[in-house]
């Protein structure tokens, strides 16, 4: 009787642990409203992302490094910068990289209504269409702060939202070594890594990725775009 009781207790405890695990697992909740910050996979595959461009000086240097390493990445571009430097955006696409929508004006804290966000997304899509670039399926909210009414926004604009789970904080003007360490110590298979191809002072992102990409290749990592990552490791079973 005592043994049966113990077995029952053990079963109940495991059941509770599983239940807590399911309830506390944030990715499943995020996936239901179309927000992704990584793909769950044990395979050594990662996606580098570059925000806030295009920039006439930095973006081209990043493209050079990626071409040299034969690696594709995802660029979350801002509409006003696309309008200013359309040729840079064209070069990003021509080199085989993915473009994501990062709003039109990067309105942190200013845009509260869903209709403003919709306008921000649509204006950037329209600009891209004028350059002959297909409407991106990815939207990255500025600073990763999801707007109010995000799920309906994603539905009406036909997008999914992409965050990240490794943040290089390169916009804080960290040293090259700090950026490298941040990625090398934290990166795991399925991760989405955040960089910027526009920062307000001299960028340390470029020397950092020059060293990081070969170092991560050496550790067995493969580089893909965000869509490739999600298509292969998130949506394949859906
Ligand atoms: Zn941004």
Boltz pocket constraint, residues with backbone or C-beta under 6 A from the ligand:
constraints:
  - pocket:
      binder: B
      contacts: [[A, 51], [A, 52], [A, 102], [A, 106], [A, 141], [A, 142], [A, 143]]
      max_distance: 6.0
